[in-house]
Amino acid sequence: MDDNVLSVDDARIAITAIDHAIDEVKGAQLHWF
């Protein structure tokens, strides 16, 4: 198995984390501007 390849679960976790981060940034922008 290649350690450089993400499993499906790892990919989903990463995507979810990125989505949350984007939502937080958008929320902060709406709050400040």
C-alpha distance matrix in Angstrom:
0.0 3.8 6.3 8.8 8.3 10.5 10.6 14.0 15.6 14.9 16.3 19.2 20.0 20.0 22.2 24.5 25.0 25.9 28.2 29.9 30.3 31.9 34.2 35.3 36.1 38.1 39.8 40.8 42.1 44.2 45.5 46.5 47.7
3.8 0.0 3.8 5.4 5.7 8.8 10.2 13.7 15.5 13.9 14.9 18.3 18.9 18.3 20.5 23.1 23.2 23.7 26.4 28.2 28.2 29.7 32.2 33.2 33.7 35.8 37.8 38.5 39.7 41.9 43.3 44.0 45.2
6.3 3.8 0.0 3.8 5.5 7.4 9.4 13.1 14.1 11.9 13.4 16.8 16.7 16.0 18.7 21.0 20.7 21.4 24.3 25.8 25.6 27.4 30.0 30.6 31.2 33.5 35.3 35.8 37.2 39.6 40.7 41.4 42.8
8.8 5.4 3.8 0.0 3.8 6.4 9.5 12.7 14.2 11.6 12.1 15.8 15.9 14.4 16.8 19.6 19.3 19.4 22.4 24.1 23.7 25.1 28.0 28.7 29.0 31.2 33.3 33.7 34.8 37.3 38.6 39.1 40.3
8.3 5.7 5.5 3.8 0.0 3.8 6.5 9.4 11.5 9.6 9.6 13.2 14.1 13.1 15.0 17.8 18.2 18.3 20.9 22.9 23.0 24.2 26.8 28.0 28.4 30.3 32.4 33.3 34.3 36.5 38.0 38.9 39.9
10.5 8.8 7.4 6.4 3.8 0.0 3.8 6.5 8.0 5.8 6.1 9.7 10.4 9.7 11.8 14.3 14.8 15.4 17.8 19.6 20.0 21.4 23.7 25.0 25.7 27.6 29.4 30.5 31.7 33.7 35.1 36.2 37.3
10.6 10.2 9.4 9.5 6.5 3.8 0.0 3.8 5.4 5.1 6.2 8.7 9.9 10.6 12.3 14.2 15.4 16.5 18.3 20.1 21.1 22.6 24.4 25.8 27.1 28.6 30.2 31.6 33.0 34.7 36.0 37.5 38.7
14.0 13.7 13.1 12.7 9.4 6.5 3.8 0.0 3.8 5.5 5.1 6.2 8.6 9.9 10.5 12.2 14.2 15.3 16.3 18.3 19.9 21.0 22.4 24.3 25.7 26.8 28.3 30.2 31.5 32.8 34.3 36.1 37.1
15.6 15.5 14.1 14.2 11.5 8.0 5.4 3.8 0.0 3.8 5.4 5.1 6.2 8.6 9.9 10.5 12.2 14.2 15.2 16.5 18.3 19.9 21.0 22.6 24.4 25.7 26.8 28.6 30.3 31.5 32.7 34.6 35.9
14.9 13.9 11.9 11.6 9.6 5.8 5.1 5.5 3.8 0.0 3.8 5.5 5.1 6.2 8.6 9.9 10.6 12.3 14.2 15.4 16.5 18.4 20.0 21.1 22.6 24.4 25.6 27.0 28.7 30.3 31.4 32.9 34.3
16.3 14.9 13.4 12.1 9.6 6.1 6.2 5.1 5.4 3.8 0.0 3.8 5.4 5.1 6.1 8.5 9.8 10.5 12.1 14.2 15.2 16.4 18.3 19.9 21.0 22.4 24.1 25.6 26.9 28.5 30.0 31.5 32.5
19.2 18.3 16.8 15.8 13.2 9.7 8.7 6.2 5.1 5.5 3.8 0.0 3.8 5.4 5.1 6.0 8.5 9.8 10.4 12.2 14.1 15.2 16.4 18.3 19.9 20.9 22.2 24.2 25.7 26.8 28.3 30.1 31.2
20.0 18.9 16.7 15.9 14.1 10.4 9.9 8.6 6.2 5.1 5.4 3.8 0.0 3.8 5.5 5.1 6.1 8.6 9.9 10.6 12.3 14.3 15.3 16.5 18.4 20.0 20.9 22.5 24.4 25.7 26.7 28.5 30.0
20.0 18.3 16.0 14.4 13.1 9.7 10.6 9.9 8.6 6.2 5.1 5.4 3.8 0.0 3.8 5.4 5.1 6.2 8.6 9.9 10.5 12.3 14.2 15.3 16.5 18.4 19.8 21.0 22.6 24.4 25.6 26.9 28.3
22.2 20.5 18.7 16.8 15.0 11.8 12.3 10.5 9.9 8.6 6.1 5.1 5.5 3.8 0.0 3.8 5.4 5.1 6.1 8.6 9.8 10.5 12.3 14.2 15.3 16.4 18.2 19.9 21.0 22.5 24.1 25.7 26.6
24.5 23.1 21.0 19.6 17.8 14.3 14.2 12.2 10.5 9.9 8.5 6.0 5.1 5.4 3.8 0.0 3.8 5.4 5.0 6.2 8.6 9.9 10.6 12.3 14.3 15.3 16.3 18.3 20.0 21.0 22.3 24.3 25.5
25.0 23.2 20.7 19.3 18.2 14.8 15.4 14.2 12.2 10.6 9.8 8.5 6.1 5.1 5.4 3.8 0.0 3.8 5.4 5.2 6.2 8.7 9.9 10.6 12.4 14.3 15.2 16.5 18.5 20.0 20.9 22.5 24.1
25.9 23.7 21.4 19.4 18.3 15.4 16.5 15.3 14.2 12.3 10.5 9.8 8.6 6.2 5.1 5.4 3.8 0.0 3.8 5.4 5.0 6.2 8.6 9.8 10.5 12.3 14.0 15.2 16.5 18.3 19.7 21.0 22.2
28.2 26.4 24.3 22.4 20.9 17.8 18.3 16.3 15.2 14.2 12.1 10.4 9.9 8.6 6.1 5.0 5.4 3.8 0.0 3.8 5.4 5.1 6.2 8.6 9.9 10.6 12.1 14.2 15.4 16.5 18.2 20.0 20.9
29.9 28.2 25.8 24.1 22.9 19.6 20.1 18.3 16.5 15.4 14.2 12.2 10.6 9.9 8.6 6.2 5.2 5.4 3.8 0.0 3.8 5.4 5.0 6.2 8.7 9.9 10.3 12.2 14.2 15.2 16.2 18.2 19.7
30.3 28.2 25.6 23.7 23.0 20.0 21.1 19.9 18.3 16.5 15.2 14.1 12.3 10.5 9.8 8.6 6.2 5.0 5.4 3.8 0.0 3.8 5.4 5.1 6.2 8.7 9.7 10.5 12.4 14.3 15.1 16.4 18.0
31.9 29.7 27.4 25.1 24.2 21.4 22.6 21.0 19.9 18.4 16.4 15.2 14.3 12.3 10.5 9.9 8.7 6.2 5.1 5.4 3.8 0.0 3.8 5.4 5.1 6.1 8.5 9.8 10.6 12.3 14.0 15.3 16.1
34.2 32.2 30.0 28.0 26.8 23.7 24.4 22.4 21.0 20.0 18.3 16.4 15.3 14.2 12.3 10.6 9.9 8.6 6.2 5.0 5.4 3.8 0.0 3.8 5.5 5.1 6.0 8.5 9.8 10.5 12.0 14.2 15.1
35.3 33.2 30.6 28.7 28.0 25.0 25.8 24.3 22.6 21.1 19.9 18.3 16.5 15.3 14.2 12.3 10.6 9.8 8.6 6.2 5.1 5.4 3.8 0.0 3.8 5.5 5.0 6.1 8.6 9.8 10.3 12.1 13.9
36.1 33.7 31.2 29.0 28.4 25.7 27.1 25.7 24.4 22.6 21.0 19.9 18.4 16.5 15.3 14.3 12.4 10.5 9.9 8.7 6.2 5.1 5.5 3.8 0.0 3.8 5.4 5.1 6.2 8.6 9.7 10.5 11.8
38.1 35.8 33.5 31.2 30.3 27.6 28.6 26.8 25.7 24.4 22.4 20.9 20.0 18.4 16.4 15.3 14.3 12.3 10.6 9.9 8.7 6.1 5.1 5.5 3.8 0.0 3.8 5.4 5.1 6.2 8.5 10.0 10.3
39.8 37.8 35.3 33.3 32.4 29.4 30.2 28.3 26.8 25.6 24.1 22.2 20.9 19.8 18.2 16.3 15.2 14.0 12.1 10.3 9.7 8.5 6.0 5.0 5.4 3.8 0.0 3.8 5.4 5.2 6.1 8.6 9.9
40.8 38.5 35.8 33.7 33.3 30.5 31.6 30.2 28.6 27.0 25.6 24.2 22.5 21.0 19.9 18.3 16.5 15.2 14.2 12.2 10.5 9.8 8.5 6.1 5.1 5.4 3.8 0.0 3.8 5.5 4.9 6.1 8.3
42.1 39.7 37.2 34.8 34.3 31.7 33.0 31.5 30.3 28.7 26.9 25.7 24.4 22.6 21.0 20.0 18.5 16.5 15.4 14.2 12.4 10.6 9.8 8.6 6.2 5.1 5.4 3.8 0.0 3.8 5.3 5.2 5.7
44.2 41.9 39.6 37.3 36.5 33.7 34.7 32.8 31.5 30.3 28.5 26.8 25.7 24.4 22.5 21.0 20.0 18.3 16.5 15.2 14.3 12.3 10.5 9.8 8.6 6.2 5.2 5.5 3.8 0.0 3.8 5.6 5.3
45.5 43.3 40.7 38.6 38.0 35.1 36.0 34.3 32.7 31.4 30.0 28.3 26.7 25.6 24.1 22.3 20.9 19.7 18.2 16.2 15.1 14.0 12.0 10.3 9.7 8.5 6.1 4.9 5.3 3.8 0.0 3.8 5.7
46.5 44.0 41.4 39.1 38.9 36.2 37.5 36.1 34.6 32.9 31.5 30.1 28.5 26.9 25.7 24.3 22.5 21.0 20.0 18.2 16.4 15.3 14.2 12.1 10.5 10.0 8.6 6.1 5.2 5.6 3.8 0.0 3.8
47.7 45.2 42.8 40.3 39.9 37.3 38.7 37.1 35.9 34.3 32.5 31.2 30.0 28.3 26.6 25.5 24.1 22.2 20.9 19.7 18.0 16.1 15.1 13.9 11.8 10.3 9.9 8.3 5.7 5.3 5.7 3.8 0.0
